[in-house]
Amino acid sequence: MAPVRRIGVMETYGRPDVVAAARARLEEAAAAAGVEVAPVEDGGLDLLLVLGGDGTMLRALRAAFGTGTPVFGVNFGRVGFLTTAEEDELDTALERAFAGDFRVVELSTLTARLDTEERPAVNDVVVTSSRPGRMVDLGWEIGGERLGDQPCDGMICCTPSGSTAYNLSNGGPVMMWGLDAMATTFVAPHSIRQRPLVVPRGLDLRITNRSHDLPVTVLVDGTAVTELERDGEISVAVGDTSSRLAVLPEVTFFSRYHQVFP
């Protein structure tokens, strides 16, 4: 990659003293390398640099969505699966990032359609009971083929990068970065036969609320966006725009997977 000349920075909300010190080191290194640190909202960035964990990485990937700007993370959080270096490697990671010594991984995203509105998802789309402790009935179909109604606590539809989050904790499949697909996983399905599925591009998932008296909440990347009353529907598909994750050349999906999930 070409040397970086203009960056934005996003930081975790936790550990303010540690992150403030890291930010000062970042700005000093940027000045020494002739790199401009600009506000993220100004756009035109060569790189969006994250000081944080996966939550901050998710915010950054959403902020950079559609701009083509790669996101490069140094882990100042708890897990940091999507980051490429640990906090004790900050100085070296910054030097290499500014020199363009990184590669970019294209990450599939999702598009959630609610009536005429479309929302992009970097991590996942979740349909869940609006009332904790109450089971819902979800009708589902893939590629126009109806697959029945499922009593459950909810349903997760996730990207490969989101497959190691809520999806994994519910027994869903881990998908490698670069796969052009999405995973669908029911949360606590009232069935011993229900298993997660991996769905390729071109086959939309449609979820319908079949519950008699209970709305369901739709969350896109962890944010509630709407409620579906009985017979309300949402469709989810692999999106047309990818997110761009910047990683050091030696960092791979498996190296991060084995480090974070020993």
N, C-alpha and C positions, 0 to 999 in steps of 0.2 A: 504494500500500500504506500501511497505518497505520504510524505510528512504532514502532520496535522498543523493547521494554522489558526483554527478558531474552534473553541470548545464551549459547551455548556456544562454545568455541574448540578447534580441533584444529590441531596444528602438525606440520610435517615433522620427521623424525628427523635430517635433515642440516642443516648450517650453524647449529649451536647458538647461536653468539654473535650472528649476524645476527638469528635468529628471536627470541632473548631480548630484544633491543633493540626489535624490532617488537612483541612481546607487551607490553612496558612502555608503548609508545606507544598500543597498543590499549586497555589498561586505563585509561590517563590520559584518552583520548578518551571512553571509555565512562562514566567517572565524571563528566566534564564534561557529558555528554548525559543523565545520569540513567538510564543503562542498566546493569542488573545482569549481571555475568559469573558464570554458574553452571556447576557440573560437568555435562558432557554427559550422564552417566548419570542425572542427576536428572530429566531430561525437562522438559516444559512450556516449551520454548524457542520464542521467536519466530523465531530465526535461528541457524543453526550456521555460524560463521565459520571459514574455513580459511586458515592461513598456510602455504602449501606448493604442491606441484605436483599432477599428476594422481594419483599414488599416494596422497597425503593426501586428495585429493578423493574418491577411491574409498572410502577408509576412512570418511570422513565421510558419504557417501551411504549406505553400508551401516549405519552407526550410526543414521542418521536414518530408515532404511527403515521404513515403516508408521506413523510418528509424525506425518506431515504437515509436519514442519519443513523449510523450504527451506535449502539449503546455498549459501553465498556465499564465493567463493574469491579470494584475492589471491595471485598467483603468486610463491612463493619457491622454486620447483623448477626443473626443466630445461625441460619443455615447457609444461605448464599449459594445455592446450587447454580444459579445463572451468572454468578460473578466469575471472574477469571483469575483473580489473585487474592491472597489474604492480606490483612492489614499490615503485617510485618514485612510485606513485600511492596509496600506502597511506592517507595522512591524508585525502585527498579521498574515497577509496572508503569509508572508515569513516564519515565525516560523512554521506555520501549513504545508506549502508546503515542507519545509526541513524535517519535521517529517513524511512525507508521508500521511498526513491527507487530502487526496483528492481522488476523484473517476475519472475514465476516461470514457468519452462518445465517442463512435465510430460514426464518421460523414461520411455519404456517399459522394463520390466525383463523378466527371464525367470524361469520356474519350472522347475527340474530335478527330475524324479521318479525316485527309485531305490526300487523296490519300493513300500513304503507311506510312505517318507520324501520330503518336499519341501524343496528348498532354493532360496531366491531368489538371483538373480544380477543385479547392477547392470551389469556390463561384459560378461562372456562365460562360456560353459561350453565347456571344451575336453576332448576325448577324445584321448589320445595314448599312444604306446607306453610301457610301463613300463620298457623297456630301451633306452636311447639307441642309435641306429644300427640298430635292428631295425624293419623295416616290419611293419605290422599289416594285417589284413583287416577292414574295417568294413562290415557290412550297414546299409543305411539305407532308411527309408521316411518319406514325408510324407503326412499325412492318411490313413493306412492303406494307401497305395499303395506297394508295394515297388519300390525303384529300383535294386536290385542290390547287389553286394558290391564294395568298392573297396579295392585295395591302396594304402596311403598311410602317411605318418608320423603322421597324426592328422586331427581335424576340429574346426573352430571353429564355435560358434554364438554370435552376439553381438547385443547391443542396438544401436540407433542411436548411443548415446553411446560404446559400446565398439567401434564399427566403425572408428574411427580408431586403434586400438591394434594388437594382434597380428593381427587380421583384415586391416587395411590392409597390414601388412608382408608378408602372404602373398598379396597380389593381390586381396583381397576388396573388395566395394563399400563406398563411403562412403555412409552414410544420414543424412539430416538429422534433427536433433532434432525430436521431435513425431510422427515416423512410428510407427504402431502395428504394428510388424513386427520380424522378426529376419532376420539374414543367416546363411547356412551356407556355409562355405568349407573345402575340404579342404587339408591341409598336405602339399605334395609328392606329389600323387596320381600313381600310375603309369598315367597316361592322358593323351592329348592332347585328349580330348573333354570332360573334366570341368571344369565351370565353376561359379563361385559362384551361389547363388540367394538371392533375397529372398522370405521366406515371411510371409504375413499372419497376423493373429490367427485362431485357430480351427483351424489346421492344425498338429498336433503333429509334431515330428521325433522319430523313434525310431532309435537307434543300437544295433547289436548287435555284440558282439565275435565275429567269425567266424575269428579266428586259431586255429590248431591247438594251439599250445603256448606262447602268449605272452599274459599279461594286459595290459590297458590301464588307464591311470590316468585318472580323472575329476577335473578341476580346475574349481572354481567361483570365479570372480573371482581366479584365480591360486593358490588353496589346494587342495591335493589332498584329496579327501573320501572316495574309495574306489577300489578296483580291481575291474575286471570280468574274470572268468575267461571261458573259451569259452562262448558263448551268453548271457553276461550282457548285460543291456539297460539303457538309460537313455532317458527321453523328455524333450524340452525343448519348451517352448511359451512364447508371450508371456504374461507374468504379469498378474495382476489388479490389482496395486498398483504405482503409478508412483513414481519418485524425483522430487524437486522441486529443480530447479536455479535459484538466484537469480542474475540477471544485471542489470547496469546497463541502463537502457532502450535506450541506443544500441548495445549489444552484441548482435550476431546470430550465428547459426551461421556465416554466410559471412565476417563480419568476423574471427572467431576462426580460421576455416579458412585464410584468406589470410594472416593474421599468423603462424600457427604452421607452416604448410606452404607456404612461398613457392615 
